């Protein structure tokens, strides 16, 4: 199943790469303040919309049932959260002031926090966002009923 999810998620992975590189560049190369740039390229927002739309189309295209569509959404979210977690590890490990270690990105903190505290927030985000996207996938699957039936 993971192999099938990975194959279906390829377009999403391209978008995830673009948004991730964009976030790195905005924070490190272009020095766009976090408050101005974070809503322009958001991995979490991308993942939520991808979960909804992908699950809708998996209902009609490969004929996924509810739990499989929600599982697909959770898979995309899990990968996205791993990208965020690894980007945070790299930011701290190489002492790069990126969006991934921005205090506001780490549970609305106002001051910089240490690596272990940041990892705690990121692991929490991995769990919460994976579950949230499962719910969004279920919503998308329900909306998929509005799509025209696939002609054979």
N, C-alpha and C positions, 0 to 999 in steps of 0.2 A: 504494500500500500504506500509506503514512504517513497518508493521509486516512482509510482504513478503520480503522487502528489508533487514530487520534485519536477517531473516532466511537465505537468500542468501549470506549475508555478513559474516556469521559465520567463514569461513576459513580466511577471511581478518581480522576479529577481533582477531583471534589467532595470526596472524602475527603482527598486531598492538601492541598487548600486549608484544610480544617478543621484538620488536624493542623499545618500550617505556621503558621496564625494562632494556634493554641493554643500552639505552642512560642514564638512571639514574645511572646504575652501572659504566659505563665508566667515567662519570663525577664526581661521588661522592665516589665510593669504589675503583676504579682503578686509578683515577686521570689522565686519558688520556687527554692530552691537547685537547681543543675543535677543534682546527685546524686539528688535526690528526684523531679525532674520528668521527666528525660530518658526514663525507661522507661515513663512514663505515655503520652506522645505521641511516638512515634519514627517518623520518616519512613522510615528504613531498614527497620524491622520491618514497617511498613505495606506497603512495596513488596515485601518478600519474600513475605508472605502473599498479596498481590494477584497476584503473579506465579504462585504455585502454583495458586490457585483459578481465576484467569482462564484460564490455559493449560488447565486441566482442562476447563473449560466450552467453550473454543474448539474443543476436539477434537470434542465432541458437537454443539455448536450450529452454528457455521459450517463445521465439518468441517476445521479446520486440520490440516495435517500437522505433524510434529515441529518442523522448522526454522521454520515460520511461527509456531507457538505460542511457541517460544523467542524468536523475533524480537519478538513482541508484548511479552513479558515484559521484554526488553532495552529496548524503546522506553519502557515505563513507568518503568523504572529510570533511563534516560538523562534523561527529563524530571524525575524526582525529584531526581537529582543536580544538574541545572541549577538547580532551585529552591534547593537547599542552597547551591550555589556563589554564586548571585545574592544570597541572604540574607546570606551571609558578606561579600560585597562591600559591601552596604548597611550592615551592622553596622560594618565597618571605615571605610567612607567617611563615615558620619555619626557615628562614634564612639559607637555604641550598644552597651552591654554586654549582648548577647543570648546565647542558647544557641548561636548560630551562630559565635560567636568565643570561646566557652568553651574554655580550654586542654585540658580533658579530651576535648572533642569533636574536637580537632585532634591526632589520633594519640596520645592519652593523655599529653599534655604536662602538666607541673605548673605551669609559669609561662606568662604571656602570650607570644605570639610575634608577629612582625611580619606585615604583610599579605602579602608575597611568599611567606613560608614557609607561611602559612595557605592561600594559593592553590595551592601545590604539593601540600599534603595533599588539598585539595578536588579537584584535577584527578586525583590518584591515586585518590581515592574514586570519581570519575566512571567511571574505567576499570574498577577492580576490582568495584564494585557492579553495573555494567552486565553484566559477564561473569558474576558470581555469580547475578544474576537470570535470565540466560539459562539457566543450569544449573537454577535453581529452576523456570523455565518448562518445561524438558524433564521434570523430575520431575512437575510438575503435569499435563503432557500425558499422561505414563504413567499417572498416577492417574485421568485422565479416562476411561480404558478401563473403570473400575469403574462409571461412570455408566450408567444405562439408555440404550439406543439411542433416538435421537429418532424419534418416530412422525410419519409424514407425513400 
